[in-house]
Amino acid sequence: MEFLKKEQYVLEIDKVIANEIIQKYEPIEEVKNQHQMTIEGFLRYMNSNDCLLFKKNCTQVYHDMTRPLSDYFISSSHNTYLISGQLIGPSDLWGYASALVKGCRCIEIDCWDGSQNEPVVYHGYTLTSKILFKTVIQVINKYAFMASEYPVVLSLENHCSPQQQEIMANNMQSILGDTLLSDVLENFPNELPSPEALKFKILVKNKKIGTIEETIERIGTNKQGRIVEYEEEEDEEESEEKDNVTTPMLKENKEKELEEKKSIISNFISYSKKKKIRKVKLSLELSDLVIYTKAEKFKSFHHAQINQKFNENNSIGELRARKLSKQKAREFISHTNSFITRIYPKATRTDSSNYIPQEFWNVGCQMVALNFQTPGVPMDLYNGKFLDNGGCGYLLKPEILRNPKLNFSPSEFKHYNPTILSIRLISGFQLPSTYWNNSLVLIEIYGIPDDQTKQQTHVIRRNAFDPRWNETFTFTIHAPEMALIRFVAESQSTIGANEFLGQYTLPLLCMEKDKFLLSAMMSFHYFSLPFKKASQESLTIPLCTYCFTVGA
């Protein structure tokens, strides 16, 4: 009881609660009967879910889910069908199943004309394999709401002929049934609905002809064979990015592979060098399935402010978005206050690498799309951020990103009453064994530029079983609602880079801050927190394995 009061700050504690803990975690019956606890029982308690760093209430949906869609960060995937590189490799249904069960709510589908009048999904003008559009929709129908009941957005990159566009529309209507949103919600004719209002609904994001009102008037009419042709400006930034594709990745020994890859990249570039103005044919049947997520090319913030409708959203490439976030941060935030904005990786990331998503969350971008198949720091941050709110894939943006009156800018923000975070990192327990076993832990903060920093412990030599650091670290956080904290365990190498052992990332405001001793479990198993081994594989391991204890 004294420990729970003084160290864990459990203020409402009595003998009944203390005895319940003993009964739950003490393995020796005689000790249990004496209402005592051995060190083994104490360790079991300290490494249990009752002492995890992640707040229990954050494991459930607790954000206000009744605000417009543009007020939320939305878990989003780029080229979801790819499970390897962008130029060579398989397209696989597993990409969709995997993303959806992780809580991803916006998935991308690149659609092309296929043989036997069946549209296919693959990365056009590359050697990636092809899968049927119909089977993709079947997988989405099966897995869409396994991890979350909130809406899924199908971001279509449509390269199909009008005839196969009609087949796409028919496939979605017949397979998805009532879950497919094909009409305006009664209470939201002129504004974006909320995630709550769209529960168990699937939205189509694509080009659209005409207005929502015109779509409503056409409900019940025969649209088969009705095609609309219009002219469209090509995305200049896409051309710039694809023109800049270089070939450092092509340094292979085999000349055959080199020539093959050069050919693929050449095709990829030539596709991007088409005329700036192109004619587009769109099937009215597919167009009318687009309601609240109409894809609209981004020209400028000023143009959007004057011309863009509430249901139109933009996709902006990584390079252009980064430039805008640095030069026009406040305008960017004002734009994302009103319109859903999707960011996608630059074309030169042919190895499916990712950018750091934090810089675009800092300006309120809702759909920051990453290559989910590629592990590393960007996906660690992504997975950590979307642990919040029950892992439902929707996070209500902080007030500073939703309230224009606050005039927030991430590069100029100074909080007059910043949060002081103090972490005492005590010890580790059964870290993965390496050749050197020189154990250290880094604590990294990601957020607005003034908050981004990292500190590390001293190195414990030749001890991965129970290294003891007992060090205290202090951080000044100006925007805690934007901050993520990442714990990284490494083994120091005398030759080359340190060996990665594991990591755990979570939002700063999801940290238990009223307790002293806490287990930051770096494991990947049910009812615990994720651990990533150097092999980058997901494992199921015992509860006390690979953890370190911290005070917050």
Summary of the structure (lengths in Angstrom):
residues: 552
radius of gyration: 25.6
end to end distance: 19.8
largest distance: 82.7
contacts: 1771
relative contact order: 0.12
helix: 32%
strand: 24%
